[in-house]
Amino acid sequence: MPTLVMMHGLTGTAELIRPLAESLLAPNMSLILPEAKIPHPKRGFAWWLRDASPSMPLDESSLNQVDQSVELIVKIIKEYSTEGELILGGFSQGAAMATEVFMHPEIYNRTIGLVLIAGKTVRPNQLNSKLLENPIPVVWMHGDTDQIVSMNQAEELCNVIETANCPILKLRHHKGHMVNLKQKNEIIHWIDSIAK
C-alpha cells in the first residue's frame, strides 16, 4: 500500500489538514503530514513567504525557501517511510510543494500519483520534463472564483500535466479557494484505484 503525503497550505499546519487527509486514505494506507517551519505572521506556517502577489513568479529568495522546504519534507518522508510507493498531495501552497517534492531524486521514482488542490506550479518547465519521463496520474482540483490562486495559474498547472500525457482527473468547481467537498468522493475513488 502506498503512503499518502499531504502538505498544508499557507497559514496552515499539519493538524489543520489532517481531517481532510485522513478522509482520503484507502484502507491500510499510511499518512505522513509534514509541517512547514517558516512562521506566518497571522497564523500557522508557510513553505515560502514573501510580500509579492501570489500571481507573480517566485524570486530567488522564495525559490531558496522552496528548496529548503523540499529538503525538510524529504527528510520527514524518509524518517517515516524508507521505501515503498508514495502519493503526494497538497492544498494551495502545499500542492505546489507536492510538485516540487515529486521532482526530488530520492522521491521521484517512488511517486505513483499527485493530488493537487487549488495549487499552481513553481517551476513549470522542470515539472513538465519530469512528468514526461514519468507520466503518473494526477488529480487537479480548482475553483472558478478562486481569488488566491488564479484560474490562469491553475490552468498553467493543468497544461503542464496534460502536455506530459499524464492521466488526469480534472475537478473544476464554481467555488473559491477551497476543497469542494461535493467532489471529494471522486478523489477517494481515484486514490483507492491507484493504491491497489
C-alpha positions in Angstrom: 0.0 0.0 0.0 1.3 3.5 -0.8 1.7 6.2 1.7 -0.2 9.5 1.3 2.0 12.6 2.0 -0.2 15.6 2.3 1.1 19.2 2.5 -0.9 22.1 4.2 -1.3 25.5 2.6 -0.1 29.0 3.6 -1.1 29.8 7.2 -1.8 26.1 7.6 -0.5 23.3 9.9 -0.2 19.6 9.7 -3.2 19.3 12.2 -5.4 21.6 10.1 -5.1 19.4 7.0 -5.2 16.1 9.0 -9.1 15.6 8.8 -9.1 16.0 5.0 -6.0 13.8 4.5 -7.4 11.1 6.8 -10.7 11.1 4.9 -8.9 10.4 1.6 -7.0 7.3 2.7 -7.7 4.0 1.2 -7.8 1.1 3.7 -4.4 0.2 5.2 -2.7 3.3 3.8 -0.3 5.2 5.9 -0.3 9.0 6.2 2.6 11.5 6.5 1.8 15.1 7.3 4.9 17.4 7.0 4.7 20.8 8.6 6.5 23.9 7.3 9.0 25.7 9.5 8.5 29.3 8.4 6.1 31.1 10.8 3.4 33.1 9.1 2.7 36.5 10.8 -1.1 35.8 11.0 -1.1 32.1 12.0 0.3 28.8 11.0 3.2 28.2 8.7 4.5 28.8 5.2 6.6 26.7 2.8 7.8 30.0 1.4 6.9 33.6 2.5 7.1 36.8 0.5 5.4 40.2 0.1 4.7 39.8 -3.7 1.3 38.9 -5.1 0.6 35.2 -5.4 0.3 35.7 -9.2 3.9 36.8 -9.5 6.7 34.3 -10.3 8.8 33.4 -7.3 12.1 35.3 -6.8 15.4 33.8 -6.0 14.9 34.1 -2.2 11.5 32.4 -2.4 12.9 29.6 -4.6 15.6 29.1 -1.9 12.9 28.8 0.7 11.1 26.3 -1.5 14.2 24.2 -1.9 14.8 24.2 1.9 11.2 23.2 2.4 11.6 20.3 -0.1 14.6 19.0 1.8 12.6 19.2 5.1 9.7 17.3 3.5 12.0 14.6 2.0 13.7 14.2 5.4 10.3 13.7 7.1 9.2 11.2 4.4 12.4 9.2 4.8 12.0 9.2 8.6 8.6 7.6 8.4 8.7 5.7 5.1 12.2 4.5 3.9 10.8 2.7 0.8 7.6 2.0 -1.0 5.2 3.9 -3.2 4.0 7.4 -2.4 1.0 9.6 -3.4 2.0 13.3 -2.9 -0.8 15.8 -2.3 -1.4 19.3 -1.0 -3.7 22.3 -0.8 -2.7 25.6 -2.3 1.0 26.3 -1.4 1.1 22.6 -0.4 0.0 21.5 -3.9 2.9 23.5 -5.3 5.2 21.8 -2.8 3.9 18.4 -3.8 5.1 19.0 -7.4 8.5 20.1 -6.1 8.9 17.1 -3.8 7.9 14.8 -6.8 11.0 16.1 -8.7 13.4 15.3 -5.9 15.7 12.5 -6.9 15.0 10.4 -3.8 11.2 10.7 -4.2 10.7 10.8 -8.0 10.7 7.0 -8.7 8.6 6.3 -5.6 5.7 8.6 -6.6 2.7 7.0 -8.2 0.3 9.9 -8.1 -0.3 13.6 -7.3 -3.3 15.2 -5.6 -3.2 18.9 -6.4 -5.9 21.0 -4.9 -6.1 24.8 -5.6 -2.5 24.9 -6.5 0.0 26.2 -9.0 3.4 25.2 -10.3 6.6 26.9 -9.2 8.8 25.5 -12.0 6.5 24.6 -14.9 9.2 23.6 -17.4 11.1 21.3 -15.0 7.8 19.8 -13.8 6.7 19.1 -17.4 10.1 17.4 -18.2 9.9 15.2 -15.1 6.3 14.2 -15.9 7.2 13.5 -19.5 9.7 11.0 -18.2 7.3 9.6 -15.6 3.7 10.4 -16.6 2.0 9.5 -13.3 -1.8 10.0 -12.7 -2.8 13.4 -11.2 -5.9 14.8 -9.5 -6.3 18.6 -10.3 -9.0 20.5 -8.4 -9.6 24.2 -8.7 -12.4 26.7 -8.2 -13.5 29.3 -10.9 -13.8 32.1 -8.3 -10.5 31.4 -6.5 -9.1 34.8 -5.5 -5.8 33.4 -4.1 -4.5 31.2 -6.9 -6.0 32.4 -10.1 -7.6 30.2 -12.7 -4.8 31.3 -15.1 -2.2 29.8 -12.7 -4.3 26.7 -12.2 -4.7 26.2 -16.0 -0.9 26.6 -16.4 -0.5 23.7 -14.0 -3.2 21.7 -15.8 -1.5 22.3 -19.1 1.9 21.2 -17.7 0.2 17.9 -16.7 -1.8 17.4 -19.9 1.1 18.1 -22.2 3.1 15.4 -20.4 0.3 12.9 -21.2 -0.4 12.2 -17.6 -3.8 10.6 -16.8 -5.7 13.5 -15.2 -8.8 13.7 -13.1 -10.0 17.3 -13.5 -12.3 18.5 -10.8 -13.2 22.1 -11.6 -15.9 23.8 -9.5 -17.6 27.2 -9.1 -16.4 27.9 -5.6 -13.3 29.8 -4.3 -10.0 28.8 -2.7 -11.2 25.6 -1.1 -11.6 21.9 -1.3 -15.0 21.2 -2.9 -16.4 18.5 -0.6 -19.0 17.6 -3.2 -16.2 16.2 -5.3 -14.2 14.6 -2.5 -15.6 11.1 -3.2 -14.0 11.3 -6.7 -10.6 11.8 -5.1 -11.2 9.0 -2.7 -12.1 6.6 -5.5 -9.1 7.8 -7.5 -6.7 7.1 -4.6 -8.3 3.7 -4.0 -7.9 2.8 -7.6 -4.2 3.6 -7.9 -3.4 2.3 -4.3 -4.3 -1.3 -5.3 
